[in-house]
Amino acid sequence: MSDGGESLEEQGLGAKAEAGGTEEEQELATKTLHIQSKRFYLDVKQNKRGRFIKIAEMMLSGEKASRLNRKNRLLLPMSTAGEFRDHLTEFIEIYSSLGPANANASGTEDVKIKSESMIKDNRRYYLDLKENARGRFLRVSQTVPISNFRSQIAIPAQGMVEFRDSLTDLLKEFGTDDMESKNGKEADLPQARQIRADNKMFYFDVGQNKRGTFMRISEVRRNLRTAITIPESSWESFRDVLNDFLENKPNTTSTTTNNQEGEASSS
């Protein structure tokens, strides 16, 4: 989304500006979401420091959009965007387990339901699922202590699934690595994948940095998020161990059948 070419320096993120006070940015992809009375833009961008996702929130008034305020924008390095995606899954599961919103709530004070935080270099991100008289929403704030810069967006809770899915699509296409691939060329990396197992989600993201290629496996459930990073040199070893377990796993089907037959013969 081209919205005035605001640089990372203007965002207070400590980027080195080019001559003229701006740093050249390349827009790689964009998604637009309409959630209740808001429009959100998710833009994948790249400059000489690497890739990142810019999230912008715009209030809608009738058919015309209000002017976009830079304090309603967030910048997420790709690795942080992956972590944000995982937290969104947690918040979605918590939200889906809640009862109806309190329609009789009064006052303007927000009630906090759950909070999380993320830290990346000199940036801090705060995620707060809240409720007030207007409903439930996810407040995402970004601060840079050195410059006292602060920005935030508010995602209506009903739109968190759509927001998470759109973010996941971008991460599948561009990965979760912050830095550019070697020689400035696109890395031919496998697409991200995800699977659900009972009440858990597993995300498989392949990235690349100056130390090489790696796989990040994240396990997300309601109140827990863990992740491991496997260097490419160890992928085959992990595969061999999993194959050994699969080839030697107990035959639970035959055991269950034998138990049922034994119970039938004794009755």
C-alpha positions in Angstrom: 0.0 0.0 0.0 1.5 3.3 -1.0 0.6 5.7 1.7 3.1 8.5 1.6 6.4 6.6 1.7 7.0 7.0 5.5 10.5 5.7 6.2 11.6 3.5 9.1 13.5 6.6 10.5 10.1 8.4 10.7 8.7 5.4 12.5 11.4 5.8 15.2 12.9 2.4 14.5 16.5 3.5 14.2 16.9 2.8 10.5 19.7 4.6 8.6 18.0 7.1 6.3 19.2 7.7 2.8 19.9 11.2 1.5 16.7 13.3 1.8 15.6 11.5 4.9 14.0 8.5 3.4 15.1 4.9 2.7 14.1 3.2 -0.5 11.5 0.5 0.1 10.2 -2.1 -2.3 6.7 -3.4 -1.8 6.5 -7.1 -2.4 2.9 -7.9 -1.6 -0.2 -6.4 0.0 -3.5 -7.6 1.5 -6.5 -5.5 2.4 -9.0 -6.6 5.1 -12.4 -5.0 5.9 -13.3 -5.8 9.5 -16.4 -4.0 10.9 -15.8 -0.3 10.5 -12.1 -0.6 9.8 -9.8 -1.4 6.9 -6.5 -3.0 7.5 -3.5 -3.1 5.1 -0.8 -5.8 5.4 2.2 -4.9 3.3 5.3 -7.0 2.8 8.2 -4.6 2.1 11.9 -4.8 1.7 14.8 -2.4 2.0 18.6 -2.8 2.3 18.1 -3.9 5.9 15.8 -6.8 5.1 12.1 -7.6 4.9 9.3 -6.6 7.2 5.5 -6.3 7.3 3.8 -3.0 7.7 0.3 -3.1 9.2 -1.9 -0.1 8.9 -5.3 0.6 10.4 -7.8 3.0 8.7 -11.2 4.0 10.2 -14.0 4.1 7.7 -16.7 6.7 7.6 -19.5 5.8 5.2 -17.8 5.2 1.9 -14.9 7.5 2.6 -11.8 6.5 4.5 -10.4 8.8 7.1 -6.8 10.1 6.9 -4.3 7.4 7.9 -2.4 8.4 11.1 1.1 7.0 11.4 0.3 6.2 15.0 -2.1 3.5 13.7 0.7 1.6 12.0 3.0 -1.2 13.1 6.2 -2.5 11.6 7.0 -6.2 12.2 10.2 -7.9 11.1 9.3 -11.2 9.4 10.4 -13.2 12.4 8.3 -11.1 14.8 5.3 -11.4 12.4 5.7 -15.2 12.7 5.6 -14.9 16.5 2.6 -12.6 16.2 0.8 -15.1 14.1 1.3 -17.8 16.8 0.0 -15.5 19.5 -3.0 -14.7 17.4 -3.9 -18.4 17.4 -3.8 -18.4 21.2 -6.0 -15.3 21.4 -8.5 -16.8 18.9 -8.8 -20.0 21.0 -9.4 -18.0 24.2 -11.9 -15.7 22.5 -13.8 -18.7 21.1 -14.1 -20.1 24.6 -15.6 -17.0 26.1 -19.3 -16.5 26.7 -21.3 -13.7 25.2 -20.0 -10.2 25.7 -21.4 -8.2 28.6 -23.9 -6.0 26.7 -24.7 -4.1 29.9 -21.2 -3.0 30.5 -20.9 0.7 31.4 -18.1 3.2 31.5 -15.1 3.6 29.2 -12.6 1.5 31.1 -11.3 -1.6 29.3 -11.2 -5.0 31.0 -8.1 -7.0 30.1 -8.7 -10.7 29.3 -5.2 -11.8 28.3 -1.9 -10.2 27.5 1.3 -11.2 25.8 4.5 -9.3 24.7 7.2 -9.6 22.1 10.7 -8.1 22.0 12.8 -7.6 18.9 16.0 -5.5 19.1 15.0 -2.1 20.5 11.3 -2.7 19.7 8.7 -3.9 22.1 5.2 -5.2 21.2 2.3 -5.6 23.6 -0.8 -7.7 22.8 -3.9 -7.2 25.0 -7.2 -8.9 24.4 -9.7 -6.5 26.0 -13.4 -5.9 26.5 -15.4 -2.7 26.9 -19.0 -1.5 26.3 -18.4 -1.7 22.6 -17.2 -5.3 22.5 -14.0 -7.3 22.5 -10.9 -6.4 20.6 -7.1 -7.1 20.4 -5.0 -4.1 21.1 -1.5 -4.4 19.6 1.0 -1.7 20.6 4.6 -1.0 19.5 7.1 1.0 21.4 10.6 2.1 20.9 12.0 3.2 24.3 15.0 5.1 22.9 12.9 7.5 20.8 9.7 7.3 22.9 7.8 6.3 19.7 4.5 4.5 20.2 1.9 3.3 17.8 -1.0 0.9 18.1 -3.8 -0.8 16.3 -7.0 -2.4 17.5 -8.4 -5.5 15.8 -12.1 -6.4 16.5 -12.1 -9.8 18.1 -14.5 -11.1 15.4 -11.9 -10.4 12.8 -8.9 -12.1 14.4 -9.3 -15.3 12.4 -9.4 -13.5 9.1 -6.4 -11.3 10.2 -4.4 -14.4 11.3 -5.1 -16.3 8.0 -4.1 -13.3 5.8 -0.9 -12.9 7.8 -0.2 -16.7 7.5 -0.6 -16.5 3.7 2.0 -13.7 3.5 4.4 -15.7 5.8 3.9 -18.8 3.6 5.0 -16.8 0.6 7.8 -14.8 2.0 9.0 -16.8 5.1 9.9 -15.6 8.6 13.5 -14.5 7.9 14.3 -10.8 8.4 17.4 -10.6 6.2 17.6 -10.8 2.5 19.0 -14.0 0.9 22.6 -14.2 -0.1 23.7 -12.2 -3.2 20.4 -10.3 -3.0 18.5 -13.1 -4.8 15.3 -14.8 -3.8 16.0 -17.9 -1.8 14.2 -21.0 -3.1 12.8 -22.1 0.2 9.9 -24.5 0.9 6.6 -22.9 1.7 5.5 -22.7 5.3 3.1 -25.4 6.5 0.8 -26.0 9.4 -1.0 -28.9 11.0 -3.6 -29.3 13.7 -3.2 -32.1 16.3 -6.0 -32.3 18.9 -6.0 -28.9 20.6 -2.6 -27.8 19.2 -1.4 -26.1 16.1 2.1 -26.8 14.7 3.7 -24.3 12.3 6.7 -25.2 10.1 8.5 -22.2 8.7 11.7 -22.3 6.7 14.0 -19.3 6.8 17.5 -18.2 5.9 20.0 -15.9 7.6 23.7 -15.3 7.5 24.3 -18.6 9.3 22.4 -20.6 6.7 19.0 -22.2 6.3 16.9 -23.4 9.2 13.4 -24.7 10.1 11.4 -23.2 12.9 8.7 -25.5 14.4 6.2 -23.7 16.6 3.7 -25.5 18.9 0.8 -23.3 19.9 -2.1 -24.1 22.2 -4.3 -22.0 24.4 -1.9 -20.9 27.1 1.4 -22.1 25.7 3.7 -21.3 22.8 7.0 -23.1 22.3 9.4 -23.2 19.3 12.5 -25.0 18.2 14.9 -24.1 15.4 16.6 -26.9 13.4 19.5 -26.0 11.1 19.3 -27.5 7.6 22.3 -29.7 8.3 20.3 -31.6 10.9 17.1 -32.1 8.9 18.0 -35.6 7.7 18.9 -36.7 11.2 15.5 -35.6 12.5 13.8 -37.3 9.6 15.7 -40.6 10.3 14.7 -40.5 14.0 11.1 -39.9 13.1 11.2 -42.8 10.6 12.6 -45.1 13.2 9.7 -44.2 15.5 7.2 -44.7 12.8 8.6 -48.1 11.8 8.7 -49.4 15.3 5.6 -47.8 16.8 3.3 -50.2 18.8 0.4 -51.7 16.9 -2.3 -50.1 19.0 -5.1 -51.4 16.7 -4.2 -55.1 17.2 -3.8 -54.5 20.9 -7.2 -53.0 21.2 -8.8 -55.8 19.1 -7.2 -58.5 21.3 -8.5 -56.8 24.4 -12.0 -56.6 23.0 -11.9 -60.3 22.0 -10.6 -61.2 25.4 -13.4 -59.3 27.1 -16.0 -61.0 24.8 -14.7 -64.5 25.5 -14.8 -64.0 29.3 -18.4 -62.7 29.2 
